[in-house]
Amino acid sequence: MQTTRKSVVDYVKKLMKEGNESPIHGWVMSEILSKVSERYEDSEDALQVARYYITVTHAGLTIQRMGDLTRNFKGA
């Protein structure tokens, strides 16, 4: 299977949709990444695309935001 960013993102979107339509009405990032790893034969590129798509697009996390959260947590 050819790995493209679009194919990985489309697969992640499909898994998120399935999770949201399931009885628990949600999804778990680690489960999605595990399925991406299986589907794309442990491709590090596919995992990076999937992780970036989930964290930046859906969780709104950026490197700066993650740093802010870390600093706030340590100071609590």
N, C-alpha and C positions, 0 to 999 in steps of 0.2 A: 504494500500500500504506500503510495506516495504521500509524503508528509508536507502539507502546506499550512501556513498560518490559518487560512480560511477553513481548511478541513478540520483542524484542531478546534478552532473557535466554534464551528458549527456543531461538532461532537459535544463540546462542553455545554453549549446552549441546550442541546437535546437532553443531556443528562440532568441539567438544572430543571428543565421543564418537567421531565419525568418525576423528579424529586418533589417539585411543587405540586404536582397532581397526585402524588402518592398519599396514603393515609396519614403520614406524618407532616405533610405540607411543607417540605423543605429538603435540603440537601446538605451534604458534608463535604468540605473541600478535599479532605484526605481520601474519601471514597472516589471522588471524581478523578483525582490525580492518579489513584491506583488503576482505575479503568482506562485512563489515557495511557498510562505506562504499558498496560497489557495490549491495548489496541495498536499502539505505535511501537511495539517491541522495544520498550525501555529507551526510547529516543529522548535524550536530554533536551533537545530542541523543542520537542512536542510538550514536554513537561514545563519548560520555561514559558512557552506561549500560554499554556493553560493556567499556570500559576499567575502570570501577569494579568491575563484577562479577568480572572476571578478577583484578585486583590485590588487592582486598579479600577476596573470597570464596575464591579459590583460592590466591593467593600469600600471604595473610595480611598483606598490607602495608597499613598505615594511614599517615596523615601523620606521626604520632609515630614509628612504626617506621621509615619511610623516612628521617626525620631522624636517628634513632639509627644507622642503617646508614651514612649519609653522614658523620656525625661519626667513626664508628669507622674508616671507610675513609681519611679525611683524616689521621687520627692514626697510621695504620700506617706 
